[in-house]
Amino acid sequence: MNRTRPVSGAPAGLVALLLAVGALAISPSRSHAQTDSTRGHRRIQPLPAVGSAPETGLQYGATVFAVFAKPLAVQSRPSTAVAYAIRTAKSQTRIGVEGEHWTTGNARRFAGSLVWQKYPLPFYGIGDAAPESAKEIFTPSGIEANASAQQRIAGSLYALSSARVVDQTIRTDSTGALRSSGLAGVTGGRVVELAVGMQDDSRDNVFAPMHGRLVQLAYSRSDPAVGSDFTYGRLRFDGRMYGTIRGRHVIALHAQAVRVDGEAPFDGLALV
């Protein structure tokens, strides 16, 4: 398995934090939702985005969250939409929109996202022995689009399909070794991944689960036949389990494994 040292999650981490805060802020309470099973609820909440990272300096921007909770009689998870724009003191930008929609009875789920970014990330090298001193900065500029669908087979078991397209150029640190490393994707390029898989999703709440599990096994393939500049495959397992202890305290377990074969771009290798 190819492995790299982890890259910084400066933009992704900031967005993830905002998603968590927004979900808590706008998710309708269970007690309120139970007062009327014939009406749905719609909440739209703008939030500021503020953060900091060594590669970016001050980060600032805004996020707008929208949650559409359907009537209880429909027995469907809420649909969501998120739009955000982040700018940094070093003139870096990340703009994105994403959303998901559940059909009646959670029989199907459709999700998608579109992101444009010019954002720096650190690279440490390949393998567990890559030292902290090897850190250098690369800056991807371009778009990433994702679309996925899942269909219930039986109970909480779903079939998955997805497509991912990344089209970007990469500027590397002039003082680092990444430019002369010979790794695939150092100058950027187009990635097109098509994936299929299975998922077992029995969570009681998508924002803050207290019970249930989310277990996914998927295989994706990138190939010039579908317009990609790279040829590789990715097998990914992601398992999460939730349970309560002492009332409403929740304990969560998470295991993940990724195997990449072929000539994947360096920033698409399995991260450890």
Residue pairs with C-beta under 8 A, 6 or more apart in sequence:
1 258
1 259
1 260
1 270
2 126
2 260
2 264
2 269
2 270
3 126
3 127
3 128
3 269
3 270
3 271
3 272
4 123
4 124
4 125
4 126
4 127
4 130
4 266
4 269
4 270
4 271
4 272
5 123
5 124
5 125
5 130
5 271
5 272
6 124
6 271
6 272
7 121
7 122
7 123
7 267
7 271
8 53
8 55
8 121
8 122
9 16
10 51
10 53
10 55
10 56
10 59
10 119
10 120
10 121
11 59
11 86
11 94
11 117
11 119
13 51
14 49
14 51
14 59
14 86
15 49
15 63
15 84
15 86
15 94
15 96
17 51
18 47
18 49
18 63
18 84
19 65
19 82
21 47
22 45
22 47
22 63
22 65
22 82
23 65
23 67
23 207
23 208
24 207
24 208
25 45
25 47
25 65
26 43
26 44
26 45
26 65
26 66
26 67
27 43
27 67
27 69
27 78
27 207
27 208
28 41
28 43
28 67
28 69
28 78
32 41
33 41
33 69
33 72
34 72
36 71
37 71
37 72
37 73
38 71
38 73
39 71
40 68
40 69
40 70
40 71
40 74
41 67
41 68
41 69
42 66
42 67
42 68
42 69
43 65
43 66
43 67
43 69
44 64
44 65
44 66
45 64
45 65
45 66
46 62
46 63
46 64
46 65
47 62
47 63
47 64
47 65
48 60
48 61
48 62
48 63
49 59
49 60
49 61
49 62
49 63
49 84
49 86
50 58
50 59
50 60
51 58
51 59
51 60
52 58
52 59
53 59
55 90
55 120
55 121
55 122
55 137
56 88
56 89
56 90
56 92
56 119
56 120
57 88
57 89
57 90
58 88
58 89
59 86
59 87
59 88
59 89
60 86
60 87
60 88
61 84
61 85
61 86
61 87
62 84
62 85
63 82
63 83
63 84
64 82
64 83
64 84
65 80
65 81
65 82
66 80
66 81
66 82
67 78
67 79
67 80
68 78
68 79
68 80
68 81
69 78
70 76
70 78
70 79
74 104
74 105
75 104
75 105
75 106
76 102
76 103
76 104
76 105
76 106
77 102
77 106
77 109
77 206
78 102
78 206
79 99
79 100
79 101
79 102
80 99
80 100
81 97
81 98
81 99
82 96
82 97
82 98
82 99
83 96
83 97
84 94
84 95
84 96
84 97
85 93
85 94
85 95
86 93
86 94
86 95
87 93
88 119
90 120
92 118
92 119
92 120
92 139
93 116
93 117
93 118
93 119
94 115
94 116
94 117
94 118
94 119
95 115
95 116
95 117
96 113
96 114
96 115
96 116
96 117
97 113
97 114
98 111
98 112
98 113
98 114
98 115
99 111
99 112
99 113
100 109
100 110
100 111
100 112
101 109
101 110
101 111
102 108
102 109
103 109
106 152
107 151
107 152
108 149
108 150
108 151
108 152
109 148
109 149
109 150
109 158
110 148
110 149
111 146
111 147
111 148
111 149
112 145
112 146
112 147
112 148
113 144
113 145
113 146
114 143
114 144
114 145
114 146
115 143
115 144
115 145
116 142
116 143
117 140
117 141
117 142
117 144
118 139
118 140
118 141
119 139
119 140
120 137
120 138
120 139
121 137
121 138
121 139
121 140
121 267
122 135
122 136
122 137
122 138
123 135
123 136
123 137
123 138
123 176
123 178
123 266
123 267
124 130
124 131
124 132
124 134
124 135
125 131
125 134
126 183
126 266
126 269
128 272
134 177
136 172
136 173
136 175
136 176
136 177
136 178
137 172
137 173
137 176
138 170
138 171
138 172
138 173
138 176
138 178
138 267
139 170
139 171
139 172
140 168
140 169
140 170
140 188
140 267
141 168
141 169
141 170
141 171
141 188
142 166
142 167
142 168
142 169
142 188
143 165
143 166
143 167
143 168
144 164
144 165
144 166
144 168
145 164
145 165
145 166
146 162
146 163
146 164
146 165
147 162
147 163
148 160
148 161
148 162
148 163
149 160
149 161
149 162
150 158
150 159
150 160
150 161
150 199
151 158
151 159
152 158
153 159
155 202
156 200
156 201
156 202
156 212
157 198
157 199
157 200
158 198
158 199
158 200
158 201
159 196
159 197
159 198
159 199
160 195
160 196
160 197
160 198
160 199
160 216
160 218
161 194
161 195
161 196
161 197
162 193
162 194
162 195
162 218
162 220
163 192
163 193
163 194
163 195
164 191
164 192
164 193
164 195
164 220
165 190
165 191
165 192
165 193
166 190
166 191
167 189
167 190
167 191
168 188
168 189
169 187
169 188
170 185
170 186
170 187
170 188
170 267
172 178
172 179
172 186
173 179
178 186
178 266
179 186
181 266
183 265
183 266
184 230
184 263
184 264
184 265
184 266
185 230
185 264
185 265
185 266
185 267
185 268
186 266
189 229
189 230
189 265
190 227
190 228
190 229
191 222
191 228
191 229
191 230
191 265
191 268
192 222
192 223
192 226
192 227
192 228
193 220
193 221
193 222
193 228
193 234
194 220
194 221
194 222
194 226
195 218
195 219
195 220
195 221
195 234
196 218
196 219
197 216
197 217
197 218
197 219
197 236
198 216
198 217
198 218
199 214
199 215
199 216
199 217
199 218
200 213
200 214
200 215
200 216
201 212
201 213
201 214
201 215
202 211
202 212
202 213
202 214
203 209
203 211
203 212
203 213
203 214
203 242
204 210
204 211
204 212
208 250
209 242
209 250
209 252
210 242
210 243
210 244
210 248
210 250
211 242
211 243
211 244
212 241
212 242
213 239
213 240
213 241
213 242
214 238
214 239
214 240
215 238
215 239
215 240
216 236
216 237
216 238
216 239
217 235
217 236
217 237
218 235
218 236
219 233
219 234
219 235
219 236
220 233
220 234
220 236
221 232
221 233
221 234
222 228
222 230
222 231
222 232
222 233
222 234
222 262
222 264
223 231
224 231
230 262
230 263
230 264
230 265
230 268
231 262
231 263
232 260
232 261
232 262
232 263
232 264
232 268
233 260
233 261
233 262
234 258
234 259
234 260
234 264
234 268
235 258
235 259
236 256
236 257
236 258
236 259
237 255
237 256
237 257
237 258
238 255
238 256
239 253
239 254
239 255
239 256
240 252
240 253
240 254
240 255
241 252
241 253
242 250
242 251
242 252
243 250
243 251
244 250
244 251
245 251
258 270
258 271
259 270
260 268
260 269
260 270
